[in-house]
Amino acid sequence: MQTQDRIRAESPLHLKIRCALTDVFVRDIYVTHVFFYDYKLDTATLSRGLARVLGDFAAFNARLHRDGLEHFIECGDTGASFSVRHSSQTLAETIAQLDGNGRARAELIQPIDARGAWSNGAPVLALRVTHFSDNTSALGVSVHHSVGDWSSVNAMLKAWSQTVAGLDYAKPVVVEDRDAYLNSALPPTDQVLPNLRYAKLLELTKLGAYMLTRGRDKRRLSMYFDPDELNRMREALQAECGRRLSTNDAVSAHVLSVISARDVKPRNRRLSIAVDFRRRAQLPFNVLGNMVTTVETNCAWGSPANRVAADLRAEVDQFEDKYLNHRANLHYVQSHGGVAKVARFIPTAIDPFSGSLLVSNIRGTGIYDIDFGGGPTSHYLSANTAPLPWLGVMHEGFRNQGLIVELDLPNAVAARVRDKAGLDMLHRYRDPQAGEPPAPWLS
């Protein structure tokens, strides 16, 4: 059973935001997030709180519009789609069936027609509350990617949570010309290289055919690592490579090495981590937009995890010098035909033919701080599968413990990661006496 409504802003802000190049690159994509709660969400309270917040977070109270080659977010009276669904299952039963089950994940969110949104005037924000039979709930959040990245969504959700609690929140920074803002705010880095490539028509044809055929042959895996396992992993790889590593360095390299070893064919590949550059560029934490770039390292076939981790750490340490590439990307696009040929530009982090891995890291951003009156999030997941395999997200695990890496992998590779040999490799740093993690995480 399901009902649907439209939540309107109490005090809407009317303005027209000119999209940045990064917003245009994701113009046909929407992203989803699902937050589980050990109590029944009060939808009336949620609706009232959202109506207050939408006025300040104008980019989420908007419709999308194209004017020639320009792309705009028109903020005003659009509101957000809000649906309520009742499930006959318990929260635990729902979570237990989510491993690789795209349909079960999809039921938890309200989809957005990302491509059609540029002409149909539909909301850019769609929310779905699912009430389970044991008086628990889930909140599914769908957002058109051109509106903003995870940090933008996170700022809105935390403001919403604080409003429900009767607290003040930090109002976001809303800029009306995002490219102009970044050009003025980012330091000059003329030596930085773009992280795009201009694809030849043959490559685009191959990629399109791949997405319609083999690209659909994929499965979502959720890999859980407990806190002790993460410490063992980092310490071991750190000792082997002889340099300081973060947990993110260690687990990224370890997962890539397992996937490489269990792949159906040997090949060189690339490991890329999507990074929010606000803090490193000294921008406000809550400026709305897509302010993400990728840190990348090449991985030759057979490279051990400690080598991959060390190489990744070396790239992260050079972030300010090598990866603040907004201007470089703008110049590169302008020199290759401009936005009119935006479909011809492919991020260097994406190459499904070589099995290159791109992971968005949202660990440490407070996904378990979003409380709607009965306690914080008990679990989080990313609901929609990626349009291509070899993409994923990294975040804290169940009840803010450990770490989960969610990846979309080709079925043949996923099957080999899931078999006994694959799981033994994946969890080589786990204490044999440790208990089993909650389903559906790979144990």
Secondary structure, DSSP 4 states (H G I P E B T S, - for coil): -EEEEEEPPSS---EEEEPPHHHHHTTT-EEEEEEEESS---HHHHHHHHHHHHHHSGGGSEEEEEETTEEEEEESS--EEEEEEE-SS-HHHHHHT-TT-HHHHHTTS----TTTHHHH---SEEEEEEE-TTS-EEEEEEEEGGG--HHHHHHHHHHHHHHHTT---PPPB--SBHHHHHHHHSPP-TTPPPSEEE--HHHHHHHHHHHHTGGGSEEEEEEEE-HHHHHHHHHHHHHHHTS---HHHHHHHHHHHHHHHHSSS---EEEEEEEE-TTTTT--TTB-S--EEEEEEEE-TT--HHHHHHHHHHHHHTHHHHT--HHHHHHHHHTTTGGGGGGGEEETT--GGGT-EEEEE-TTS-TT---SSS-S-SEEE--SPPSSSSEEEEEE-GGG-SEEEEEEEEHHHHHHHHSHHHHHHHTTTS-TTSPPPSTTSB-
